[in-house]
Amino acid sequence: MLEPSEWFTEVVEDEGSAFSLRVTEKLHEEQTPYQLIQVYATAGFGNLLVIDGFVMLTSRENFLYHEMMAHPALFTHAGPRRVCIIGGGDCGTLREVLKHPGVESVVQIDIDEGVTRVAECYFPELTNANRDPRARLLFADGIRWVQESAPASLDLIIVDSTDPVGPAIGLFSGDFYRDCLQALAPEGILVQQSESPLYHMHILTDMHADMRRAGFDQTRTLFFPQTVYPSGWMSATMARRGGAPLHEFRIADVCSKPFETEYYNADIHQGALAQPEFFRRALTQVLGA
Ligand code: AG3
């Protein structure tokens, strides 16, 4: 028998599944005005960040998610200079974006300052680029910030949020996508974490449909493994109005990128663009041919 107190478990009731990590110590617990933040030390995955009972990241594998939230979109855009990250308080996505020398400014807007303070303490490898003069950290409502941002002032908007429950719910909506579109410059790209293709097809198809209705005429989902989120399979969805097709990217620049990654490279990017059959069928049904 497992001793339950030694394991952190995230249960997905609807799917009859769960994922557990053996924990050795609870390092932190804090109820912020927005959510419950917990940090555990684990036996095999380094530190574990949990928000409202959902696994956010571990020291060991967060490169998978953070690299795939940042680099494919950055290398799809012809020359991204002005980037904003909605959510992302742990700063893992920010760190990846700052690796791009062509990026001139990154504004990160997370509603909960508590996440960043906890990351500074327990995941310093994610926050150690924060003093980069190109980075600006705001703790505010990202939906309002995008609404109020100057038209055509951004090249890339990355939505690195929690699941579409709690504070993140408004980030999965047509109104938010419309505001993103007005904030994006021509050729600008929106990329958003879009959950598991195995467990959350409805979130994915709704997202594509809502993005199209908001005025983006191209949407494209990237698939990648994610070892600690429900089902182990994750996705991110890009949207753009006009511009080159979203399955084209600066492959030569990826091959000669002046920085290191753990997972991302040109083959991975190409592979992440491959569309599973069930996914293709579901999208055709929702969007038409
Ligand atoms: N953002 C995506 C979290 C999704 C996890 N869902 C879950 N465990 N049910 C993570 C933030 C990392 N920067």
Boltz pocket constraint, residues with backbone or C-beta under 6 A from the ligand:
constraints:
  - pocket:
      binder: B
      contacts: [[A, 10], [A, 54], [A, 55], [A, 56], [A, 57], [A, 65], [A, 88], [A, 89], [A, 90], [A, 91], [A, 92], [A, 93], [A, 160], [A, 161], [A, 162], [A, 163], [A, 193], [A, 228], [A, 229], [A, 230]]
      max_distance: 6.0
